[in-house]
Amino acid sequence: MPGPTETWLLTQPLEADEQYREPAFLHARRKYQQAQRCSLPDGVWGGPANGDLATWPGLPYVLLFLEWEAKYPLEWTQHAKAWGTKQSLIREVARARHEEAIKAKLTDLVEIVVHRAYRCKDREYVRVARAVDSADLRDRLGRATESDSPWARCHAGYVLWLLDRPDLPNTRRVWQTWVAGEAAALL
């Protein structure tokens, strides 16, 4: 059975509204949507029905999606780029209460992100850092502030600074003010 694109091409002689009503196209589209629900990123969009991300069977896929983006950004961008999904998933994992194994995985993600150049929505990981704040995370961030990478030093320093100021929002203005202060200290 051809997929939606092939069916669309086969039904092109029809008017556009007729194409969308064509049974073969509707069937192919339904099959395609079913397959999407079992792959990344679409498979993690629905989230848990009861709202409890920590017990949702899809949580490993959420973590896989975020880890994929963190470790293999070029491949992720080519195959699964979904900035809004990334942002909403980071916010969801930061809100949920997790067992220690999941907290360790989230700590790893924060560490990976502070060691790389900024990518869209990375600032959201401050929420995760605040949610999993621990001596281990602070040690890792402290080591990153001593890294050879200027970005790692800057980003890790910012995250540590915000961890010490839980009431301070993580806004673009706060980031810019912090960076300006850091830059001034370097001069």
C-alpha positions in Angstrom: 0.0 0.0 0.0 1.5 3.4 -0.9 2.1 6.0 1.8 0.3 9.4 2.0 2.8 11.1 -0.3 2.5 8.5 -3.0 -1.3 8.4 -2.7 -1.4 12.2 -2.9 0.6 12.0 -6.1 -1.6 9.3 -7.5 -4.7 11.4 -6.8 -3.4 14.7 -8.1 -5.8 14.8 -11.1 -8.5 15.4 -8.5 -9.3 18.8 -7.0 -7.5 19.4 -3.6 -10.6 19.0 -1.5 -11.4 15.8 -3.4 -7.9 14.5 -2.7 -8.4 14.9 1.0 -11.7 12.9 0.9 -10.2 10.1 -1.3 -10.6 6.8 0.7 -7.1 5.6 -0.4 -5.5 8.8 0.8 -7.5 8.8 4.1 -6.4 5.2 4.7 -2.8 5.9 4.0 -2.8 9.0 6.2 -4.4 7.1 9.1 -1.7 4.4 8.8 1.0 7.0 8.7 -0.4 8.7 11.8 -0.5 5.4 13.6 3.2 4.8 12.8 4.1 8.3 13.9 2.6 7.6 17.3 5.2 4.8 17.7 8.2 6.9 16.8 10.1 9.9 18.0 9.2 12.7 18.4 5.5 12.1 17.8 5.3 9.1 20.1 5.9 11.3 23.2 3.5 14.1 22.4 0.5 12.7 24.1 2.1 12.2 27.5 0.6 10.3 30.4 -3.2 10.2 30.6 -3.1 10.6 34.3 -0.6 13.4 34.2 2.1 11.5 36.2 5.2 11.5 33.9 7.3 9.6 36.5 5.1 6.4 36.2 4.3 6.8 32.5 5.6 3.9 30.3 6.7 6.5 27.8 9.2 8.2 30.1 12.2 6.2 28.8 11.3 7.5 25.3 11.2 11.0 26.6 14.6 10.6 28.1 15.9 8.9 24.9 14.5 11.8 22.8 16.3 14.4 25.0 19.5 12.3 25.2 19.5 11.9 21.4 19.3 15.7 21.0 22.0 16.3 23.6 24.5 13.7 22.3 23.8 13.7 18.6 22.5 17.2 17.7 23.2 17.0 14.0 21.4 13.7 13.6 18.6 14.8 15.8 18.1 18.0 13.8 18.1 16.0 10.5 15.6 13.3 11.7 13.5 14.5 14.6 13.9 18.3 14.9 11.1 19.5 17.1 12.1 22.5 19.3 8.7 22.9 20.8 8.6 19.2 21.8 12.1 19.5 23.3 11.0 22.5 25.3 7.8 20.9 26.6 9.5 17.6 27.5 12.2 19.4 29.4 9.6 21.3 31.3 7.6 18.1 32.0 10.6 16.2 33.3 11.5 19.1 35.5 8.1 19.2 37.1 7.8 15.4 37.7 9.0 13.7 40.9 11.5 11.0 39.9 13.2 8.0 41.4 17.0 8.2 41.8 17.8 6.4 38.5 15.8 9.0 36.5 17.4 11.8 38.5 20.8 10.4 37.6 19.9 10.3 33.9 18.6 13.9 34.1 21.8 15.0 35.9 23.8 13.4 33.0 21.7 15.4 30.5 22.4 18.7 32.3 26.1 17.9 32.3 26.1 17.1 28.6 24.2 20.3 27.8 26.5 22.6 29.7 29.5 21.2 27.9 28.3 22.0 24.4 27.6 25.2 22.5 24.1 26.5 23.1 21.2 25.0 21.1 17.7 26.2 20.9 15.8 25.7 24.2 18.9 24.6 26.1 18.2 27.3 28.7 15.2 25.2 29.8 17.7 22.7 31.3 18.0 25.1 34.3 14.6 23.8 35.3 15.9 20.3 35.3 19.0 21.3 37.2 16.8 22.9 39.9 14.6 19.8 40.0 17.5 17.4 40.5 19.9 19.7 42.4 22.4 17.6 44.4 26.0 17.6 45.5 26.8 15.3 42.5 25.3 17.8 40.1 27.0 20.8 41.7 30.4 18.9 41.6 29.9 18.2 37.9 29.0 21.8 37.2 32.0 22.9 39.3 34.3 20.8 37.2 32.7 22.3 34.0 33.5 25.8 35.3 37.2 24.8 35.2 36.9 23.3 31.7 39.0 24.4 28.7 35.8 25.2 27.0 34.7 28.8 27.4 31.1 27.8 26.8 31.2 25.1 29.5 32.7 27.5 32.0 30.1 30.2 31.2 27.1 27.9 31.0 27.9 25.8 34.1 28.7 29.0 36.1 25.3 30.4 35.2 23.5 27.2 36.2 25.4 27.1 39.5 24.6 30.7 40.1 20.9 30.1 39.5 20.9 27.0 41.7 22.1 29.3 44.5 19.2 31.7 43.7 16.1 29.6 43.4 13.8 32.6 43.4 15.5 34.2 40.4 13.8 33.5 37.1 15.7 31.9 34.3 14.8 34.6 31.7 16.8 35.8 28.7 17.3 39.2 30.6 18.7 37.4 33.6 21.0 35.4 31.3 22.2 38.5 29.5 22.7 40.4 32.7 24.8 37.5 34.1 26.9 37.2 31.0 27.5 41.0 30.9 28.6 40.7 34.6 30.9 37.8 33.8 32.3 39.6 30.8 33.0 42.7 32.9 34.8 40.5 35.5 37.0 39.1 32.8 38.1 42.5 31.5 
